[in-house]
């Protein structure tokens, strides 16, 4: 069922049965990586296949497909072709960062970028194509701008940039200002005390007191005569008509990160440098000046290699190693013993805790479990005794790592009326066979010699023949004692005779007894009912739900009767009246001598089975193989319909080859009509069965069973009552582990609103009493994978006139509301309540 050429994975496919006699069902699953899906174990019916998706999709095929699944079909596959539509307006999201964004020459930084809705990414500076949302390490030699370019799925472009600044601490600081003033000066040393010297000359004194060194610039009258217009040299003054140099301007600002200079005009200048510096923190190293301040350097590493110390750093004193009290570990890896069998050791509160030992018990009694410190768990197969969890085997042993079943136990309760099976969970199970009364004659004995020797026939007890206790002597009371048998007691005063002359005066010889006028009449004779009989529907007169008792008084007597059912009060009964209804009955017929008024009774006890129980048929006893119980429950509608349905039940192999008849009604099995007792060709009765089980007959080559050529039938045949029935049968499955059970049913003399008069020109239609086609039910049984019970489901109908042996399913149309579809379902539900099969 290939619906397209291209499949798309991950699509949800739903299949739902929306027209069938079975309950509706629905299944869903996703297509595989090739766009395929597969549904298995589908019952017959009409299915709608739907494809859906939470994506924006466009189907190249149909998104709703209707398919008919036929009888015995199991697997169907379908390809779905889907193409996804593309959004032309996806907006690009793009960002790039650097960490850090300022580095020393020779160091590295990490570029990171994030993108969304892009088809390709490029980074310049020789990096090239990159993946979405990733990182890369770069080491630029100089300050560099990095730009990332993204192309969207619609062809749109977007860019983002980041700059990494590179510093070089080896570059010399800028020179001092070149605007300096050079002056030629002379130095005079004077002492402060007594005596003056000659003018213009120099003198020195070794007298006590401080000495002052002055630089004489020139002679002056006032301070303004001494200025050199250089701010850096300070303010010159005129002392004793001599110009004294000023105090040089101190431009040191105490900042190691500035180059301090002096401009004659502007004064002190402080230019930032990139020299190494000291941030006064012992815990950092390699500090550098940046923008006029000393930036913290790289943190030093304080690690003494001891897991049980807390390693810290004090800015003033440096590394400090503080011992952790009672410390064994810091992290789990400090505690490992390198043995996987002891589990993973852990460190909790600086103490090593043992791990949880590895559990190597795999729960399999057929392996010896051990642990290797390096390799872990090992499971070696053993041959120990084990339990396969089945109560039906004993002596189970391990083999190849699994428990193999031992010897099957024997389940036999010695009762022929039970099916002896074994349930793996419960053990021996003994199920009573429905309708079974006996396995041997001894099962039927009532320990009453007077009822005769009961026998077992077909699992049913058959009443024995009561002994004839009449000793031929009319003057004895002949009776039967249950424990010992016949007994004869002389009748007081009774005289046997052959002629009247053998009797006393006034007596006559009647029935070989000298009789006066005071003897009771003989008990009346009752026909139609046998004392002690059990009646089921198919054993009653004309197979109907009643029996009759007939009795006629002899001359000189009258007869009356009462009938008592169960514990009810006796009621008057008239000869020939129909006795209807399930229960235990006692019929008492009384003969009264019209002359003397003396009476004699005939008592008859019998049982009638419930009419709604139906009958149980036991067939195919000659096949000692798989036992089946097939139960047909009629529809209550039959209580108001005329006639009884005809059935054929048979077994086939998995390929449809006929195996055995299991039950066939009398008419289709022999083609002898029950009412007319004449042969009648009726190929339209059960044609699907007849074409499989019978041979063609006559000039028309019709497939029927004839009285002189019956089918290969090892089954009970009989008119089927309206109460349903059960068939206990066997089927040969020596070489057929998968079998099919088929059931064909037809209602004779039953008109239908669709087929009535529709085909009146057909030779075999309508003229012999079948106005609608037979319906066919079926099921498949895998004997190696049994279910508790199987339901036979409607799979089609037969040819209305029996012209062929085909199975027709055309009522399963795309539209379930067709006239033919409605008719077939009405026909089916009117005849069949349920048909089930159990396998023993």
C-alpha positions in Angstrom: 0.0 0.0 0.0 2.6 2.5 -1.1 0.9 5.9 -1.2 4.0 8.1 -2.1 7.6 8.0 -3.0 9.1 10.1 -0.2 8.7 9.3 3.5 9.3 11.7 6.4 10.4 10.3 9.8 8.8 11.2 13.1 5.3 11.7 11.8 2.3 10.5 13.9 0.2 7.9 12.1 -3.2 6.8 13.5 -5.2 3.9 12.2 -8.8 3.4 13.4 -11.3 0.8 12.5 -14.6 2.6 11.8 -16.7 0.0 10.1 -16.9 -3.6 11.3 -19.0 -5.8 13.5 -16.1 -5.8 16.0 -15.7 -3.1 18.6 -14.0 0.1 17.3 -10.2 0.3 18.0 -7.5 2.9 17.4 -3.7 2.7 17.3 -1.0 5.3 16.9 2.7 5.4 16.3 5.5 7.4 14.7 7.0 6.8 11.3 10.6 5.4 11.4 13.7 7.1 10.1 12.7 6.2 6.5 9.1 7.4 6.8 7.6 4.0 7.2 5.2 2.6 9.8 3.8 -0.9 10.4 0.7 -2.1 12.2 0.2 -5.8 13.1 -2.6 -8.1 14.3 -5.5 -6.2 12.7 -8.9 -7.7 12.7 -11.0 -7.7 9.6 -12.8 -4.4 8.9 -12.6 -1.0 7.2 -9.8 1.3 8.5 -9.1 5.0 8.2 -5.4 5.9 8.3 -4.6 9.4 9.4 -1.3 11.3 9.4 -0.7 14.3 11.6 2.2 16.5 12.8 2.9 19.3 15.1 5.2 20.8 12.4 4.2 23.1 9.5 3.9 20.5 6.8 2.6 20.1 3.3 1.6 16.6 2.2 2.6 15.3 -1.2 0.0 12.6 -0.9 -3.3 12.3 1.0 -3.5 12.8 4.7 -6.5 10.4 5.1 -6.4 7.0 3.5 -9.1 4.3 3.7 -8.2 0.6 3.4 -10.0 -2.7 3.7 -8.3 -5.3 5.9 -9.5 -8.8 4.9 -9.9 -12.0 7.0 -6.6 -13.5 8.3 -4.6 -10.4 7.3 -2.0 -9.5 9.9 0.4 -6.8 8.7 0.2 -3.7 6.6 2.7 -0.9 5.9 2.3 2.6 4.3 4.7 5.3 3.2 3.7 8.9 3.8 5.4 11.7 1.7 5.8 15.0 3.4 7.8 18.2 2.6 8.3 20.9 5.2 7.6 24.6 4.3 10.3 27.2 5.1 9.8 30.5 6.9 11.4 33.4 4.9 11.3 35.9 7.8 13.5 34.2 10.4 15.4 37.1 12.2 19.1 36.5 13.1 20.2 36.8 16.7 24.1 37.4 17.0 26.6 38.4 19.7 30.4 38.1 20.3 32.4 38.7 23.5 36.1 38.5 24.7 37.4 37.4 28.1 39.4 39.3 29.0 39.2 42.2 26.6 42.7 43.6 27.7 45.8 41.4 27.8 49.6 41.8 28.0 51.5 41.0 24.9 52.0 37.3 24.6 48.9 36.4 26.6 45.6 34.9 25.3 41.9 35.7 25.4 38.7 33.6 24.8 36.3 34.7 22.0 32.7 33.5 22.6 29.7 33.9 20.2 26.0 33.1 20.2 23.7 32.8 17.2 20.1 31.9 16.2 18.4 31.3 12.8 21.7 31.3 10.9 22.9 29.3 7.9 26.6 30.1 8.1 29.1 32.0 10.3 32.5 33.6 9.4 35.1 35.4 11.7 37.8 37.6 10.2 41.5 37.9 11.2 42.1 34.6 9.5 39.8 32.5 11.7 37.2 31.6 8.9 34.0 29.5 9.2 32.8 28.5 12.7 30.0 26.5 14.2 27.0 28.0 16.0 27.3 29.0 19.7 31.0 28.1 20.2 34.4 29.5 21.4 38.0 29.9 20.3 41.2 31.1 21.9 43.2 33.9 20.3 46.6 35.6 21.1 46.8 38.9 19.1 50.2 40.6 19.0 48.6 44.0 19.1 45.2 45.5 19.8 42.8 43.8 17.3 39.1 44.2 16.2 37.4 40.8 15.6 34.2 40.8 13.5 31.7 37.8 13.1 29.4 37.8 10.0 26.2 35.6 10.0 24.1 34.6 7.0 20.4 33.7 7.7 18.3 31.0 6.1 16.7 33.6 4.0 20.0 35.1 2.8 20.0 38.1 5.2 23.3 39.2 6.8 24.2 40.4 10.3 27.5 41.4 11.9 28.9 41.8 15.5 32.4 42.9 16.7 34.6 43.0 19.8 38.1 44.6 20.4 41.0 43.0 22.4 43.5 45.6 23.7 47.2 44.4 23.9 49.6 46.1 26.4 53.5 46.1 26.2 55.4 46.8 29.5 58.8 47.0 27.7 58.0 50.4 26.0 60.0 53.3 27.5 58.1 56.2 29.2 57.9 59.4 27.3 60.9 61.9 27.7 60.9 64.9 30.0 60.0 68.3 28.5 62.8 69.9 26.5 61.9 73.4 27.5 64.6 73.9 30.1 66.7 77.1 30.9 70.4 76.8 31.3 72.1 79.4 33.5 75.8 80.0 34.3 76.1 80.5 38.0 78.9 81.0 40.4 78.9 79.6 43.9 80.0 81.6 47.0 80.3 80.2 50.4 79.9 82.7 53.3 80.0 82.4 57.0 77.6 84.1 59.2 79.7 86.0 61.8 82.1 88.8 62.3 84.5 90.6 60.1 83.8 91.7 56.7 85.9 91.1 53.7 86.9 93.0 50.7 84.3 93.8 48.1 83.9 91.5 45.1 86.3 88.9 46.3 85.6 85.8 48.0 86.4 85.0 51.5 86.0 82.0 53.7 85.9 81.6 57.4 86.3 78.6 59.6 84.2 80.2 62.3 81.4 78.4 64.1 77.8 78.5 62.9 75.8 77.2 60.0 76.9 77.8 56.5 74.7 78.6 53.6 75.4 77.9 50.0 73.9 80.3 47.6 74.2 80.6 43.9 74.9 84.1 42.9 73.3 84.9 39.6 74.0 88.5 39.3 73.8 91.7 41.2 70.5 93.1 41.9 68.5 95.7 43.7 65.3 93.8 44.1 63.9 90.3 43.7 62.4 91.1 40.3 65.9 91.7 39.0 66.7 88.0 39.6 63.9 86.1 37.9 64.8 83.6 35.2 61.1 83.0 34.1 61.5 79.2 34.9 58.8 77.9 37.2 60.9 74.7 37.7 63.7 76.6 39.4 61.6 78.2 42.0 61.4 81.9 43.0 64.7 83.8 42.8 65.4 86.5 45.5 67.7 89.5 45.8 69.8 89.4 49.0 72.6 91.8 49.6 72.3 93.0 46.1 73.0 89.5 44.9 70.5 87.2 43.1 69.9 84.0 45.0 68.5 81.0 43.2 65.1 79.7 44.2 64.2 76.2 45.5 63.7 73.7 42.7 60.0 72.6 42.2 59.4 69.0 43.6 57.2 67.2 41.0 57.3 63.8 42.5 53.6 62.8 43.2 54.6 59.6 44.9 52.8 57.5 42.2 55.1 54.9 40.6 52.7 54.7 37.6 53.5 58.2 36.4 56.6 59.8 34.9 57.0 63.1 36.8 58.6 66.1 34.8 58.6 69.9 35.0 57.8 72.3 32.3 59.4 75.8 32.7 56.2 77.4 31.8 53.5 75.0 33.0 55.1 73.5 36.0 54.8 69.8 37.0 53.7 67.2 34.6 52.6 63.6 35.4 52.4 61.2 32.4 51.0 57.6 32.9 53.4 54.7 32.3 53.0 51.0 31.9 55.8 50.0 34.2 55.7 47.2 36.7 54.6 48.2 40.1 53.6 47.0 43.6 50.0 47.0 44.7 51.2 46.3 48.3 49.5 42.9 48.3 51.8 40.0 48.9 49.2 37.7 47.4 49.6 39.1 43.8 52.5 39.2 41.4 53.4 40.9 38.1 51.4 44.0 38.8 51.4 46.6 36.0 50.6 50.3 35.8 47.5 51.0 33.8 46.0 54.5 33.3 48.0 55.9 36.1 47.3 53.3 38.8 48.8 50.1 39.8 46.5 47.2 38.8 46.4 44.0 40.8 48.6 41.3 39.3 48.1 37.6 39.0 47.1 35.9 42.3 49.8 33.7 43.6 49.1 30.0 44.2 49.2 28.9 47.8 49.2 25.1 47.6 51.4 23.0 50.0 50.1 19.8 48.4 48.5 18.7 51.6 44.8 18.0 51.2 44.2 18.4 54.9 45.3 22.1 55.0 43.2 25.1 54.2 45.5 27.1 51.8 44.9 30.9 52.0 46.8 34.1 51.4 47.1 37.2 53.7 47.8 40.4 51.7 50.4 41.5 54.3 52.1 38.2 55.2 51.5 35.9 52.2 50.5 32.2 52.1 49.0 30.7 55.2 48.4 26.9 55.5 45.9 26.1 58.3 45.7 22.4 59.3 42.2 20.9 59.3 41.6 19.1 62.6 41.2 15.2 62.4 41.3 15.5 58.6 41.6 12.3 56.4 40.4 13.7 53.1 39.0 16.7 51.3 37.4 15.0 48.2 36.2 11.6 47.3 39.3 10.8 45.2 41.4 11.0 48.5 39.6 7.9 49.8 39.5 5.4 46.9 40.9 1.9 47.6 40.9 1.0 43.8 38.5 -1.9 44.4 35.3 -1.7 42.5 33.8 -4.5 44.6 33.7 -2.3 47.7 31.9 0.5 46.0 32.8 4.2 45.6 34.3 5.5 48.9 33.3 9.1 49.7 34.7 12.0 51.8 32.2 13.4 54.2 33.2 16.0 56.8 36.9 15.3 55.9 36.4 11.7 56.9 36.6 8.8 54.5 33.5 6.7 54.4 33.4 3.2 52.9 31.4 2.7 49.7 28.3 0.5 49.2 29.6 -2.9 48.1 28.7 -3.8 44.6 25.7 -6.1 44.4 26.4 -8.8 42.0 23.3 -10.9 42.6 21.6 -10.9 39.2 18.6 -12.8 40.6 19.3 -15.7 38.3 19.7 -19.0 40.2 21.4 -20.4 37.2 24.6 -18.2 37.6 27.3 -18.2 40.2 27.8 -14.5 41.0 31.2 -13.1 42.1 33.1 -9.8 42.0 36.6 -9.0 40.7 38.3 -5.9 42.3 39.2 -4.7 38.8 36.6 -6.0 36.5 33.5 -5.9 38.7 30.7 -8.5 38.7 31.0 -11.9 37.0 28.2 -14.3 36.4 29.2 -17.9 35.6 26.6 -20.3 34.4 25.9 -23.3 36.7 24.0 -26.6 36.5 22.2 -26.3 39.7 18.6 -27.4 40.4 16.1 -24.6 39.8 12.5 -23.8 39.6 11.1 -22.8 36.1 8.0 -21.3 37.9 5.8 -23.9 36.3 3.9 -26.3 38.6 3.6 -28.6 35.6 7.3 -29.8 35.6 9.6 -31.3 38.1 13.4 -31.8 38.3 14.2 -28.5 36.6 17.9 -27.8 36.0 20.0 -24.8 35.0 21.6 -24.9 31.5 23.3 -22.0 29.6 22.3 -19.5 32.3 18.6 -20.3 32.3 16.3 -22.7 34.1 15.2 -25.4 31.7 11.9 -27.2 32.3 12.2 -30.7 33.8 10.0 -33.7 33.3 6.2 -32.9 32.8 4.1 -34.1 35.7 1.2 -36.5 35.1 -2.3 -35.1 35.8 -4.8 -38.0 35.9 -7.6 -38.1 38.4 -8.9 -41.4 37.0 -12.2 -39.7 36.1 -13.1 -40.1 32.5 -15.5 -37.2 32.8 -12.8 -34.6 33.4 -10.3 -33.0 31.1 -7.0 -33.4 32.9 -4.7 -30.5 32.3 -2.0 -28.7 34.0 -1.9 -25.0 34.8 1.7 -23.6 35.2 0.6 -21.5 38.1 -1.9 -23.8 39.9 -0.8 -27.3 38.9 -3.1 -30.1 37.9 -6.6 -28.9 36.9 -9.5 -31.3 36.4 -12.3 -29.7 34.5 -15.6 -31.5 34.3 -16.7 -32.3 30.8 -20.1 -30.6 30.2 -22.8 -33.2 29.8 -20.5 -36.1 30.7 -22.0 -38.6 33.1 -19.6 -41.5 33.0 -16.4 -43.1 31.8 -17.3 -46.8 32.4 -20.4 -48.8 33.3 -19.4 -48.8 36.9 -19.9 -45.0 37.0 -23.6 -45.5 36.2 -24.5 -48.2 38.7 -27.3 -47.2 41.1 -26.8 -50.4 43.2 -30.3 -51.3 42.5 -30.7 -54.8 41.0 -34.3 -53.9 40.1 -33.3 -51.2 37.6 -31.1 -53.5 35.6 -27.4 -53.1 34.7 -26.8 -49.4 33.8 -24.2 -48.9 31.1 -22.1 -46.0 29.8 -22.4 -45.0 26.2 -20.9 -41.8 24.7 -20.1 -40.5 28.2 -23.9 -40.7 29.1 -25.4 -43.2 31.4 -28.0 -45.5 29.8 -30.6 -47.0 32.1 -30.5 -50.8 32.5 -33.3 -53.2 31.6 -35.3 -54.1 34.8 -35.4 -57.8 35.4 -38.6 -59.7 34.6 -39.8 -61.0 38.0 -43.0 -62.6 36.7 -42.6 -66.3 37.7 -45.7 -67.3 35.7 -47.7 -68.1 38.8 -50.7 -65.9 39.1 -51.0 -66.7 42.8 -47.7 -65.1 43.8 -46.9 -61.5 44.3 -43.8 -61.0 42.2 -41.6 -58.0 43.2 -38.0 -56.9 43.1 -35.8 -56.2 46.1 -33.1 -53.6 45.2 -30.4 -55.5 47.0 -31.2 -59.0 46.0 -33.5 -59.0 43.0 -36.7 -60.9 42.2 -38.9 -62.3 45.0 -42.2 -64.1 44.9 -44.7 -64.3 47.8 -47.7 -66.5 47.7 -51.0 -64.6 47.7 -53.1 -65.9 50.6 -56.3 -67.6 49.4 -55.2 -67.5 45.8 -55.8 -70.6 43.8 -54.4 -71.1 40.4 -56.5 -72.6 37.7 -56.9 -73.4 34.1 -60.6 -73.9 33.9 -63.6 -72.8 35.9 -64.0 -76.4 37.1 -60.7 -76.0 39.0 -62.2 -73.4 41.2 -64.6 -73.5 44.1 -68.3 -73.0 43.6 -69.2 -69.4 42.7 -65.7 -68.7 41.5 -64.5 -68.5 37.9 -61.1 -69.0 36.4 -60.0 -65.5 35.3 -56.4 -65.1 34.1 -55.5 -68.5 35.6 -56.8 -67.4 39.0 -59.9 -68.5 40.7 -61.6 -65.2 41.3 -64.6 -64.2 43.1 -65.8 -60.6 43.1 -63.1 -58.9 45.4 -59.8 -58.9 43.4 -58.2 -55.6 42.2 -57.7 -54.9 38.6 -54.3 -55.1 36.9 -52.2 -51.9 36.9 -52.7 -49.8 33.8 -50.1 -49.8 30.9 -48.5 -46.4 30.2 -46.7 -45.8 26.9 -44.7 -42.8 25.6 -42.6 -42.5 28.8 -40.2 -45.0 30.2 -39.8 -45.1 34.0 -36.5 -43.4 35.0 -35.8 -41.8 31.7 -34.0 -38.4 31.2 -35.2 -36.3 28.4 -33.3 -33.6 26.6 -34.6 -31.4 23.7 -33.2 -33.6 21.0 -34.6 -36.8 22.6 -38.1 -35.7 22.9 -40.9 -36.4 20.4 -40.1 -34.7 17.1 -37.3 -32.9 18.9 -39.7 -30.4 20.5 -39.8 -29.3 24.1 -42.4 -31.8 25.4 -43.2 -35.4 26.0 -46.6 -37.3 26.1 -48.0 -40.2 28.2 -50.7 -42.5 26.8 -52.9 -45.0 28.7 -56.2 -46.7 27.9 -58.5 -48.5 30.4 -59.2 -52.2 29.9 -62.8 -53.3 29.8 -64.4 -53.2 33.2 -62.1 -50.5 34.5 -61.6 -46.7 34.4 -58.3 -44.8 34.4 -57.3 -41.5 36.1 -53.9 -39.9 36.5 -52.1 -37.2 38.4 -48.8 -35.4 37.4 -46.5 -33.9 40.0 -43.5 -31.6 39.1 -40.7 -31.2 41.6 -42.3 -30.2 44.9 -45.5 -28.8 43.5 -48.9 -30.3 44.3 -50.1 -33.1 42.0 -52.4 -32.0 39.2 -54.9 -34.0 37.2 -53.3 -35.4 34.0 -55.2 -36.5 30.8 -53.8 -39.1 28.5 -51.9 -37.6 25.6 -51.5 -34.1 27.2 -48.1 -32.5 26.3 -45.8 -32.3 29.3 -43.7 -29.1 29.0 -40.9 -27.6 31.1 -37.7 -28.6 32.8 -38.0 -30.5 36.1 -38.4 -33.9 37.9 -41.8 -35.4 37.3 -43.9 -38.3 38.8 -46.9 -39.6 36.8 -49.4 -41.8 38.8 -52.0 -43.6 36.6 -54.7 -45.4 38.6 -57.0 -48.2 37.2 -60.3 -48.7 39.0 -62.5 -51.8 38.8 -66.0 -50.5 37.9 -67.6 -53.4 39.8 -65.7 -53.6 43.0 -64.1 -50.1 43.2 -60.7 -51.7 43.8 -57.7 -49.9 42.3 -54.1 -50.5 41.1 -51.5 -47.8 40.4 -48.7 -47.4 37.8 -46.1 -45.0 38.8 -43.6 -43.4 36.3 -40.7 -41.1 37.2 -38.8 -39.1 34.6 -36.7 -35.9 34.2 -36.7 -33.2 31.6 -33.6 -31.1 31.1 -33.9 -27.2 30.9 -34.8 -26.1 27.4 -32.3 -23.2 27.5 -29.4 -25.5 28.2 -29.4 -27.0 24.8 -27.7 -30.2 23.9 -24.1 -31.4 24.2 -22.7 -33.4 21.2 -19.6 -35.5 21.5 -17.8 -36.0 18.2 -14.6 -37.3 16.7 -13.7 -39.6 19.5 -11.5 -41.6 17.1 -9.1 -38.7 16.9 -6.8 -38.6 20.0 -5.4 -35.2 19.6 -6.4 -31.6 20.5 -9.8 -31.3 22.2 -12.1 -28.4 21.5 -15.3 -27.1 23.1 -17.4 -25.1 20.7 -20.4 -23.3 22.2 -23.2 -21.7 20.1 -25.6 -19.3 21.9 -28.6 -18.4 19.9 -30.1 -14.9 19.7 -33.3 -14.5 21.7 -34.9 -13.3 18.5 -35.3 -16.9 17.5 -38.1 -17.4 20.0 -40.4 -15.6 17.6 -39.0 -16.9 14.3 -40.2 -20.0 12.4 -37.8 -22.8 11.7 -34.4 -23.7 13.1 -31.0 -22.7 11.7 -28.7 -25.2 9.9 -25.1 -25.4 10.9 -21.8 -26.7 9.8 -18.7 -26.5 12.0 -15.3 -27.7 10.6 -11.6 -27.3 11.0 -9.0 -26.2 8.4 -5.2 -25.7 8.5 -3.6 -22.3 8.3 -3.7 -22.3 4.5 -7.5 -23.0 4.3 -7.2 -26.8 3.6 -10.2 -28.8 4.9 -9.3 -31.1 7.9 -12.4 -32.4 9.7 -16.1 -31.9 10.1 -16.9 -31.1 13.7 -20.7 -30.9 13.6 -23.2 -30.7 10.8 -27.0 -30.5 11.0 -29.0 -33.4 9.5 -30.4 -31.6 6.4 -27.2 -30.3 4.9 -25.4 -33.5 5.9 -27.8 -35.9 4.1 -30.1 -33.6 2.1 -33.1 -35.5 3.5 -35.8 -33.1 4.6 -37.2 -33.9 8.0 -40.8 -33.2 7.2 -41.1 -34.6 3.7 -38.7 -37.5 4.1 -37.8 -36.9 0.5 -34.4 -36.1 -1.0 -34.1 -32.4 -2.0 -31.1 -30.8 -3.7 -30.3 -27.7 -1.7 -26.9 -26.3 -2.7 -27.8 -22.9 -1.2 -28.1 -24.3 2.3 -24.4 -24.2 3.4 -22.4 -23.7 0.2 -19.1 -22.5 1.7 -18.9 -25.8 3.8 -20.2 -28.0 1.0 -17.6 -26.9 -1.6 -14.9 -27.9 1.0 -16.4 -31.1 2.4 -18.4 -32.6 -0.5 -18.0 -33.7 -4.1 -19.9 -32.2 -7.1 -23.1 -34.0 -7.9 -25.4 -34.3 -10.9 -25.6 -32.6 -14.3 -25.3 -29.2 -12.7 -22.2 -30.2 -10.7 -23.7 -28.8 -7.5 -21.8 -29.4 -4.2 -24.0 -31.2 -1.8 -24.1 -34.3 0.4 -26.6 -36.9 -0.9 -28.2 -39.7 1.1 -26.2 -42.4 -0.8 -23.0 -40.4 -0.9 -22.7 -38.7 2.5 -19.7 -36.5 3.3 -16.6 -37.8 5.0 -18.4 -37.1 8.3 -17.2 -38.2 11.7 -19.6 -36.0 13.6 -23.1 -36.1 15.1 -25.7 -34.8 12.7 -29.1 -33.6 13.8 -31.6 -30.8 13.5 -30.4 -28.1 15.8 -32.7 -26.8 18.5 -33.4 -23.2 19.2 -31.6 -23.3 22.5 -28.0 -23.4 21.2 -25.6 -26.3 21.8 -22.1 -27.3 22.7 -19.8 -29.6 20.7 -17.1 -31.5 22.5 -14.8 -32.7 19.7 -11.2 -33.5 18.7 -9.2 -32.2 15.8 -6.0 -33.7 14.3 -3.2 -31.2 14.9 -0.1 -33.5 14.6 1.2 -31.4 11.7 -1.0 -28.4 12.0 0.0 -26.1 14.9 -2.1 -23.3 13.5 -5.7 -24.2 12.7 -8.9 -22.3 11.7 -12.3 -23.1 13.0 -15.1 -22.2 10.6 -18.8 -22.0 11.4 -21.5 -21.5 8.6 -25.2 -20.9 9.6 -28.3 -20.5 7.5 -32.0 -20.0 8.4 -34.2 -22.1 6.2 -37.6 -20.7 5.1 -36.6 -17.2 6.2 -37.3 -14.3 4.0 -35.3 -11.1 4.1 -36.1 -7.6 3.0 -33.0 -7.4 0.8 -32.7 -10.8 -0.9 -36.4 -11.6 -1.1 -37.4 -12.0 -4.8 -34.1 -10.4 -5.8 -32.9 -13.5 -7.6 -36.1 -15.4 -8.3 -34.9 -16.6 -11.7 -32.1 -18.7 -10.2 -32.9 -22.5 -10.4 -31.8 -23.2 -6.8 -32.9 -20.0 -5.2 -36.0 -19.7 -3.2 -37.7 -22.8 -4.7 -36.2 -25.1 -2.1 -36.7 -22.9 0.9 -33.8 -20.5 1.5 -34.2 -16.8 0.7 -31.1 -15.4 2.3 -27.4 -16.3 2.1 -25.6 -18.3 4.8 -23.3 -16.4 7.1 -19.7 -17.6 7.8 -17.8 -17.0 11.1 -14.2 -17.9 11.8 -11.2 -17.7 14.1 -7.5 -18.5 14.0 -5.9 -20.6 16.8 -2.2 -20.9 17.4 -1.8 -24.0 19.5 1.7 -22.9 20.6 0.4 -19.6 21.9 -3.0 -20.4 23.4 -5.6 -17.8 24.6 -8.2 -18.7 27.3 -11.1 -18.4 24.8 -11.6 -17.6 21.1 -14.5 -15.7 19.6 -15.7 -16.7 16.2 -16.3 -13.4 14.3 -18.3 -12.8 11.2 -16.0 -13.0 8.2 -18.5 -12.9 5.2 -21.4 -14.7 3.6 -22.0 -17.4 1.0 -23.5 -17.4 -2.4 -27.2 -16.9 -2.1 -28.0 -19.9 -4.4 -24.9 -22.0 -3.7 -23.5 -21.5 -7.2 -19.9 -21.3 -5.9 -17.9 -21.8 -2.7 -16.6 -18.2 -2.4 -16.6 -16.1 0.7 -18.3 -12.7 -0.1 -17.3 -9.6 1.8 -18.6 -6.8 -0.4 -21.0 -5.5 2.3 -17.8 -4.0 3.8 -18.1 -1.0 1.5 -16.5 2.4 1.9 -19.9 3.6 3.0 -21.1 1.4 5.8 -24.7 2.6 5.4 -25.3 0.7 2.1 -28.5 -1.4 1.9 -26.5 -4.6 1.6 -24.4 -3.8 4.6 -27.4 -3.0 6.8 -29.1 -6.2 5.7 -26.2 -8.5 6.4 -25.7 -7.1 9.9 -29.4 -7.4 10.6 -29.3 -11.0 9.4 -26.3 -11.8 11.5 -27.5 -10.3 14.7 -30.9 -11.9 14.4 -29.3 -15.5 14.3 -26.2 -15.4 16.4 -25.7 -14.4 20.0 -22.1 -15.7 20.3 -19.9 -18.5 19.2 -16.8 -19.3 21.3 -14.1 -22.0 21.3 -11.9 -23.2 24.1 -9.0 -25.5 23.7 -8.2 -28.3 26.2 
